[in-house]
Amino acid sequence: MAQFHRHGVESTAAIAGHPLHHMLVTFPIAFLIGAFVTDLAFWSTQNAFWAQASYWLLIAGIVTALVAALPGFIDFLTISQLRDLWIAWAHMVGNLVVVVLAVINVWLRWADPVAGALGWGLILSFVSTALLLVNGWFGGELAYRYGIGAIHDDSPEVERFHAPEPPAAARTPAGRY
């Protein structure tokens, strides 16, 4: 079993201690799930605008997923404890599968985004969204359970958060909150 520092493991692909992968994954998630939503909009309205929107959201999702994968892969290669976790492998492979499905989805729509949005295009968007939910869960486990990408709180640069005392009127008669 991998050993982790009680305060987490700092990302090796970070700026000022802030992990880049954590910041960048929001874009491909939004674009790829957005493609599924616009596929549903096309399916229900038959308005070609939504099929075209799905096409461009898929392309944006692929590009931003590859950008987000770079710092994630750097962390994977440079943090030895990470490679000992099955969940890290599942997260990485699962997200690569999502990118491959998105590439296939774009290929299906290449000549005609409207025709591609029907049938397999919609199914691939749904499967990609479902996989993103599972892979996001795995990523959350890595970040919050294992502290991957955490800033060491014993570092002198870390500012401590101290909640202000609530006003006396907010306390119960016994003086508790």
C-alpha positions as CSV (number, residue, x, y, z in Angstrom):
1,M,0.0,0.0,0.0
2,A,1.3,3.4,-0.9
3,Q,2.4,5.7,1.9
4,F,1.1,9.3,1.9
5,H,2.2,12.2,3.9
6,R,-0.5,13.1,6.4
7,H,-1.0,16.5,4.7
8,G,-1.1,15.1,1.2
9,V,1.3,15.0,-1.7
10,E,2.2,18.2,-3.6
11,S,1.7,18.2,-7.4
12,T,4.9,18.3,-9.4
13,A,3.0,20.1,-12.2
14,A,1.9,23.2,-10.3
15,I,2.2,26.9,-10.2
16,A,2.8,28.5,-6.8
17,G,1.7,25.2,-5.2
18,H,-1.6,25.0,-7.1
19,P,-1.9,21.8,-9.2
20,L,-2.5,22.5,-12.9
21,H,-4.4,19.3,-13.6
22,H,-7.1,20.2,-11.0
23,M,-7.6,23.6,-12.5
24,L,-7.7,22.5,-16.2
25,V,-10.0,19.5,-16.0
26,T,-13.1,21.7,-15.6
27,F,-12.9,22.7,-19.2
28,P,-13.1,19.3,-20.9
29,I,-15.7,18.1,-18.4
30,A,-17.9,21.1,-19.2
31,F,-17.4,20.8,-23.0
32,L,-17.9,17.0,-23.2
33,I,-21.0,17.0,-20.9
34,G,-22.2,20.1,-22.8
35,A,-22.0,18.1,-26.0
36,F,-24.3,15.5,-24.5
37,V,-26.7,18.2,-23.4
38,T,-26.7,19.8,-26.9
39,D,-27.2,16.3,-28.4
40,L,-30.3,16.0,-26.2
41,A,-31.5,19.4,-27.3
42,F,-31.0,18.4,-31.0
43,W,-32.8,15.1,-30.4
44,S,-35.8,16.9,-28.9
45,T,-36.0,19.9,-31.3
46,Q,-34.4,18.7,-34.5
47,N,-32.8,22.2,-34.8
48,A,-29.5,21.8,-36.6
49,F,-27.9,24.5,-34.4
50,W,-27.7,22.0,-31.5
51,A,-26.0,19.4,-33.7
52,Q,-23.4,21.9,-34.8
53,A,-22.9,23.1,-31.2
54,S,-22.3,19.5,-30.1
55,Y,-19.7,19.1,-32.9
56,W,-17.7,22.1,-31.7
57,L,-18.1,21.2,-28.0
58,L,-16.6,17.8,-28.8
59,I,-13.7,19.3,-30.5
60,A,-13.1,21.8,-27.7
61,G,-13.5,18.9,-25.2
62,I,-10.8,16.9,-27.0
63,V,-8.3,19.7,-27.2
64,T,-8.8,20.8,-23.6
65,A,-8.7,17.2,-22.4
66,L,-5.3,16.8,-24.0
67,V,-4.1,20.0,-22.4
68,A,-5.4,18.9,-18.9
69,A,-3.9,15.5,-19.4
70,L,-0.3,16.8,-19.6
71,P,0.0,18.0,-16.0
72,G,-1.9,15.0,-14.8
73,F,0.5,12.7,-16.6
74,I,3.5,14.6,-15.3
75,D,2.1,14.0,-11.7
76,F,1.5,10.4,-12.6
77,L,5.1,9.9,-13.8
78,T,6.8,11.9,-11.0
79,I,4.8,10.9,-7.9
80,S,5.8,7.2,-7.3
81,Q,3.0,6.7,-4.7
82,L,0.4,7.6,-7.3
83,R,1.4,4.7,-9.6
84,D,0.8,2.3,-6.7
85,L,-2.9,3.2,-6.6
86,W,-5.3,1.2,-8.8
87,I,-7.7,4.2,-8.7
88,A,-5.0,6.4,-10.3
89,W,-4.6,3.9,-13.1
90,A,-8.4,3.7,-13.5
91,H,-8.7,7.5,-13.6
92,M,-6.0,7.8,-16.3
93,V,-7.2,4.9,-18.5
94,G,-10.9,6.0,-18.1
95,N,-10.2,9.5,-19.2
96,L,-8.2,8.3,-22.2
97,V,-11.2,6.1,-23.2
98,V,-13.4,9.3,-23.0
99,V,-11.0,11.1,-25.3
100,V,-11.0,8.2,-27.8
101,L,-14.8,8.1,-27.7
102,A,-14.9,11.8,-28.3
103,V,-12.6,11.5,-31.3
104,I,-14.8,8.7,-32.7
105,N,-17.8,10.9,-32.1
106,V,-16.3,13.8,-34.0
107,W,-15.3,11.4,-36.8
108,L,-19.0,10.3,-37.1
109,R,-20.1,13.9,-37.4
110,W,-17.3,15.2,-39.6
111,A,-19.1,15.2,-42.9
112,D,-22.5,16.0,-41.5
113,P,-22.9,17.1,-37.8
114,V,-26.7,16.7,-38.0
115,A,-26.6,13.1,-39.2
116,G,-23.8,12.3,-36.8
117,A,-25.7,13.6,-33.8
118,L,-28.3,10.9,-34.3
119,G,-27.8,7.3,-33.2
120,W,-24.2,6.5,-32.4
121,G,-23.3,10.1,-31.8
122,L,-25.9,10.5,-29.0
123,I,-25.0,7.1,-27.6
124,L,-21.2,8.0,-27.5
125,S,-22.0,11.4,-25.8
126,F,-24.1,9.6,-23.2
127,V,-21.4,6.9,-22.5
128,S,-18.7,9.6,-22.4
129,T,-20.7,11.6,-19.8
130,A,-21.3,8.5,-17.7
131,L,-17.5,7.7,-17.8
132,L,-16.7,11.3,-16.9
133,L,-18.9,11.0,-13.8
134,V,-17.0,7.8,-12.7
135,N,-13.6,9.2,-13.6
136,G,-14.4,12.5,-11.8
137,W,-15.3,10.4,-8.7
138,F,-11.9,8.7,-9.0
139,G,-10.1,12.1,-9.4
140,G,-11.9,13.3,-6.3
141,E,-10.7,10.3,-4.4
142,L,-7.2,11.0,-5.5
143,A,-7.4,14.7,-4.5
144,Y,-9.4,14.5,-1.3
145,R,-8.8,11.0,0.1
146,Y,-5.1,10.6,-0.9
147,G,-4.3,14.4,-1.0
148,I,-2.7,14.3,-4.4
149,G,-2.1,17.9,-5.4
150,A,-2.4,19.1,-1.8
151,I,-0.4,21.9,-0.4
152,H,1.6,20.8,2.6
153,D,0.1,22.7,5.5
154,D,3.4,22.7,7.4
155,S,4.9,24.8,4.6
156,P,5.7,28.4,5.7
157,E,4.0,29.8,2.6
158,V,0.6,28.4,3.6
159,E,-1.8,30.9,5.0
160,R,-4.1,29.5,7.7
161,F,-7.8,30.1,7.6
162,H,-9.3,31.2,10.9
163,A,-13.1,31.6,11.0
164,P,-14.2,34.7,12.8
165,E,-16.1,34.4,16.0
166,P,-19.9,34.7,15.4
167,P,-21.6,37.6,17.2
168,A,-22.9,36.8,20.7
169,A,-26.5,36.9,19.5
170,A,-25.9,33.9,17.2
171,R,-24.9,31.7,20.2
172,T,-27.3,29.5,22.1
173,P,-28.2,30.4,25.8
174,A,-25.6,27.8,26.9
175,G,-22.9,29.7,25.0
176,R,-22.6,27.0,22.3
177,Y,-23.1,27.4,18.6
